[in-house]
Amino acid sequence: MVNKDAALALSLSLRQVKRLKKKVKMRGASGAIHGNKVRLPSHAFSPEVRHQIIALAEERYKGFNFSHLSEMLEEEEGIQINRETLRRWLRPLGFGSRIRKMRFEEVFFEWSESRVTQEEAAINIPLTHKILPYMFPL
């Protein structure tokens, strides 16, 4: 295949195709893979530390939420880790629970329907006036 055709097929420039061909000649098929593909970022946790944190979450800090676990790991173990990183690691393993937040309409109708008197139902008064004193107390 000609370099020009390869460039069109790969959506690369002619110069990039030449560089890619040179790397493949030198390294074989692995030359087409980016050089940083197998490298961990400098700020990444090692697999050993990750397994240690998961073990601590399962045993010593069982039942802690992600924020509290993050604080305790920093204070007690000297491991500084973000709560979102903990959530990403531990949620797929079954840690943490999803708390379903009720929509305003569900709360409002559940609250208002339980307090409707027979007279109000007969007159068909809108129920919105019932929640206003609770939303805007004086």
C-alpha positions as CSV (number, residue, x, y, z in Angstrom):
1,M,0.0,0.0,0.0
2,V,1.2,3.4,-0.9
3,N,1.8,6.0,2.0
4,K,-0.8,8.3,0.5
5,D,-3.5,5.6,0.5
6,A,-2.6,4.5,4.0
7,A,-2.9,8.1,5.2
8,L,-6.3,8.4,3.7
9,A,-7.5,5.1,5.1
10,L,-6.2,5.8,8.7
11,S,-7.1,9.5,8.6
12,L,-3.5,10.5,9.3
13,S,-1.1,12.8,7.6
14,L,1.6,11.5,5.3
15,R,4.2,12.4,7.8
16,Q,2.5,10.4,10.6
17,V,2.2,7.3,8.3
18,K,5.9,7.5,7.6
19,R,6.7,7.6,11.3
20,L,4.3,4.8,12.0
21,K,5.9,2.6,9.3
22,K,9.3,3.3,10.7
23,K,8.3,2.2,14.2
24,V,6.6,-1.0,12.9
25,K,9.8,-1.8,11.0
26,M,11.9,-1.4,14.1
27,R,9.6,-2.9,16.8
28,G,7.3,-5.1,14.8
29,A,3.5,-5.0,15.5
30,S,4.0,-3.5,18.9
31,G,5.4,-0.4,17.2
32,A,1.9,0.6,16.3
33,I,0.9,0.8,20.0
34,H,1.4,4.1,21.8
35,G,4.5,4.2,24.0
36,N,2.6,5.2,27.1
37,K,-0.1,2.5,26.7
38,V,1.4,0.1,29.2
39,R,2.7,2.7,31.6
40,L,0.8,3.7,34.7
41,P,0.4,7.5,35.4
42,S,2.7,8.9,38.0
43,H,-0.2,9.8,40.3
44,A,-1.9,6.3,40.0
45,F,-2.1,4.0,43.0
46,S,-0.2,0.7,42.7
47,P,-2.2,-2.5,42.5
48,E,-0.8,-3.5,45.9
49,V,-2.1,-0.3,47.6
50,R,-5.4,-0.7,45.9
51,H,-5.8,-4.3,47.2
52,Q,-4.7,-3.1,50.7
53,I,-7.4,-0.3,50.6
54,I,-10.1,-2.8,49.5
55,A,-9.1,-5.2,52.3
56,L,-9.3,-2.4,54.9
57,A,-12.7,-1.3,53.6
58,E,-13.9,-4.9,53.9
59,E,-12.6,-5.6,57.4
60,R,-11.5,-2.7,59.6
61,Y,-13.7,0.0,58.1
62,K,-16.7,-2.0,57.2
63,G,-19.9,0.1,57.0
64,F,-18.2,3.4,56.5
65,N,-19.4,5.6,53.7
66,F,-16.9,6.8,51.1
67,S,-16.2,10.2,52.6
68,H,-15.7,8.9,56.1
69,L,-13.5,6.0,54.8
70,S,-11.4,8.5,52.9
71,E,-10.9,10.6,56.1
72,M,-10.1,7.5,58.2
73,L,-7.6,6.2,55.7
74,E,-5.8,9.5,55.8
75,E,-5.8,9.8,59.6
76,E,-5.2,6.2,60.6
77,E,-3.3,4.6,57.7
78,G,-1.6,7.7,56.2
79,I,-3.1,6.9,52.8
80,Q,-4.5,10.1,51.1
81,I,-7.2,9.1,48.6
82,N,-10.2,10.9,47.2
83,R,-13.7,9.7,48.0
84,E,-14.6,9.5,44.3
85,T,-11.7,7.1,43.7
86,L,-12.9,5.0,46.6
87,R,-16.4,5.1,45.1
88,R,-15.1,4.0,41.7
89,W,-13.2,1.1,43.2
90,L,-15.7,-0.1,45.8
91,R,-19.1,0.4,44.2
92,P,-18.7,-2.4,41.7
93,L,-17.7,-4.7,44.6
94,G,-21.0,-4.0,46.3
95,F,-20.0,-1.3,48.8
96,G,-22.2,1.7,49.4
97,S,-25.9,1.9,48.8
98,R,-27.8,4.0,46.4
99,I,-30.2,6.2,48.2
100,R,-33.2,7.0,46.0
101,K,-34.3,10.6,46.4
102,M,-38.0,11.2,46.1
103,R,-39.0,13.7,43.5
104,F,-40.9,16.8,44.9
105,E,-44.1,15.7,43.2
106,E,-44.0,12.3,45.0
107,V,-43.4,13.9,48.4
108,F,-46.0,16.6,47.8
109,F,-48.8,14.3,46.7
110,E,-48.0,11.7,49.3
111,W,-48.1,14.4,52.0
112,S,-51.1,16.3,50.7
113,E,-53.3,13.3,49.9
114,S,-52.9,12.0,53.4
115,R,-54.2,15.3,54.8
116,V,-57.2,16.0,52.6
117,T,-60.4,16.3,54.5
118,Q,-63.8,15.3,53.1
119,E,-64.9,18.9,52.9
120,E,-61.9,19.9,50.8
121,A,-62.3,16.9,48.6
122,A,-66.0,17.8,48.1
123,I,-65.2,21.5,47.3
124,N,-62.1,20.4,45.2
125,I,-59.8,23.1,46.6
126,P,-56.3,22.9,45.1
127,L,-53.9,21.3,47.5
128,T,-50.9,23.7,46.8
129,H,-51.9,26.0,49.6
130,K,-51.3,23.3,52.1
131,I,-47.5,23.0,51.5
132,L,-46.7,26.7,51.3
133,P,-46.5,27.3,55.1
134,Y,-44.0,24.5,55.3
135,M,-41.9,25.6,52.4
136,F,-41.8,29.3,53.6
137,P,-42.2,29.3,57.4
138,L,-42.4,32.8,59.1
